[in-house]
Structure formats: C-alpha cells, structure tokens
Amino acid sequence: MRQERRQKEPLEQEGSLRVSPKAPPDVSNSDIEQQMIARIASIWERNKEARSSRVTILERAVAALLEGTLSPEAQRAAERAAHRLAGSLGTLGSYQGSRLAREMEQIFAGQAPLDSAEASPLSNLVVRLHQELERHQIFT
Amino acid sequence: MSNRRIMVVDDEEDILEVAQVSLEMLGGWDVLTARSGGEGLAKAESAQPEAILLDVMMPDMDGPTTLRKLQSLAATRDIPVILLTAKVQAADHNRFVQLGVSGVITKPFDPLELPHQVAKILGWQCLAPERVKYQ
C-alpha cells in the first residue's frame, strides 16, 4: 500500500523523481519504479561529463560576454547547450537545474550581439547551475 | 502476443536513455532508439516501429523535417508520430498538430508518467498501472 509522501522540498515541483539531497527514500514507489529510478540514477552518473561540457560552453560564453568578445556563433552554441541541459536536467529530476538552464537559453536566444547588461544575470545563473549540478542526486 | 514496439528519436543522450528505460520498464514495450533524424528515418523504414517519439529540435534534420520525410515514404507514412518538444505555447502546439502528428509531449517529461502519456495518445496499454497522484 502506498503511504503519504514526505513534505516537498521548496525547490521541488510536482514530479516524481526524488531529487533533493535531503530526501529520504520514498517507500511509496513500487518495485518496478524503484528499479527504474536506479537505472535513471546510473544514467545521471554515466552522462555527467557530457553535462559538464555543456556547462563549460555556457561558462565560456558568459566570460566572453563579460570581456565583450562573445561571437554570434558562440552565443548560438550557448543557447543550444542551455536548451539541451534544460531538457535533460528536468527529465532527470533536477527541476531547479532545468529552470536555470531555460532562463539562460532564453537570454542567449536574444539577438546577437547580446547586450553587456546580460552578463551579470547570466553569470549568476551559470554559478547557480553549476551548484545545482554538484548537489543534485537521485536516491535509489 | 508480441510486444508493442516504439522508437525514440532524440539527439540528447540523457533523454534518449531515460525515455528508453521508462517505456521499457513501465510501458512494457520494445524500444528502438535513434540519435538523429536521419538515423530515425533509416530505422523506421527497416524496423517498422508501431509508433515514433520524435524530438523537435535536433541539429542537421529537425523533428518537423524528419516528420515530413516519414510522411512522404510509403513504408513509414502510416506510423503514428508523437512530437517531443520544449515549446509549450498554444500556437506551437497547434502548428505541430497541423503537421499531422498523433500528439505532442512537452519536455522535460516525467519518466514515471511518460508511458502513460504515450499510451493515452496511442490507445495502448502500459505494463505498470498509472501512478496515484498526490497533491
């Protein structure tokens, strides 16, 4: 029988992967869901490097914007990297990471060259995204 | 009775793998994967999946272009296609439906819900029962 779920962490949205580092295992999941979540956790671990490389693209784009050297090509590459991160992070249960990446995607989608006024919010977003990737775990 | 067979086409490895695990384990279906529109077209022709879950935004050949090519081939034109997209505005949704797709699922998707969303669109049965929704 299913049991009542714990209270959600503030950063969690409606969804079902257990994502908070403070989250205890959720005993309400069926065995098949538990097995599936274990496999998704292994996907999270296995593809960490690919996600990191996308964050690096974002970090480099933000640094170039701060220096006034962001090319339209690098801006589009950053938009694409942010788009991919937004989709994959949300699917892997990092809703906060997905939201941060989506915000970055929307800014990078602006007309090139980006206004230097965007450098500060982008810099803040990429730091928070990096932190989110460090803290996110999928409990099995 | 043989399993249902569905193909997922997405260039994002995380999404491809999570969708495969979800559709196999909760849907109980056989899942083919393709990492580009071109690969998806080739596999659709040769393997004849019963449905295709197709990402919209892919490099080289995007989802709508892949869809048009699928619809132009006798071997694949009748395969139902569900688009996977981050675009959620009503105008985008209507545009996709007008392309002749069976449904649209927005990304990011919940892997515990995905097979049920697909089953509802296609009229299929899932192996796992639908989850209880908590408020």
Contacts between the chains, C-beta under 8 A, distances in Angstrom:
chain1	res1	chain2	res2	distance
A	2	B	132	5.8
A	4	B	134	7.9
A	5	B	134	5.4
A	15	B	110	5.3
A	16	B	110	5.6
A	16	B	111	7.9
A	16	B	112	4.2
A	16	B	113	7.3
A	16	B	131	7.0
A	17	B	110	7.5
A	17	B	111	7.1
A	17	B	112	7.5
A	30	B	128	7.2
A	32	B	25	5.9
A	32	B	26	6.7
A	32	B	127	7.9
A	32	B	128	5.5
A	33	B	26	7.6
A	33	B	112	6.2
A	33	B	128	7.5
A	33	B	131	7.9
A	35	B	25	6.6
A	36	B	21	5.8
A	36	B	22	6.6
A	36	B	25	4.6
A	36	B	26	6.6
A	36	B	111	6.9
A	36	B	112	7.4
A	39	B	21	4.8
A	39	B	25	7.5
A	40	B	18	5.7
A	40	B	21	6.3
A	40	B	111	6.3
A	43	B	14	6.3
A	43	B	17	4.7
A	43	B	18	6.0
A	43	B	21	7.3
A	44	B	14	7.9
A	47	B	13	5.6
A	47	B	14	5.3
A	47	B	17	7.6
A	50	B	13	6.2
A	50	B	14	7.7
A	51	B	14	7.5
A	80	B	59	7.9
A	83	B	57	6.6
A	83	B	86	6.9
A	84	B	12	5.3
A	86	B	86	6.6
A	86	B	108	7.3
A	87	B	12	5.9
A	87	B	14	8.0
A	87	B	15	5.8
A	87	B	86	5.9
A	87	B	107	4.5
A	87	B	108	5.6
A	88	B	12	5.3
A	88	B	13	7.9
A	88	B	14	3.6
A	88	B	15	5.5
A	88	B	108	7.6
A	89	B	108	7.2
A	90	B	107	6.9
A	90	B	108	2.4
A	90	B	109	8.0
A	91	B	14	6.4
A	91	B	15	5.4
A	91	B	18	5.1
A	91	B	19	7.9
A	91	B	107	6.8
A	91	B	108	4.4
A	91	B	109	6.0
A	91	B	110	8.0
A	91	B	111	6.6
A	92	B	14	6.0
A	92	B	18	6.6
A	95	B	108	7.9
A	98	B	108	5.6
A	102	B	86	7.8
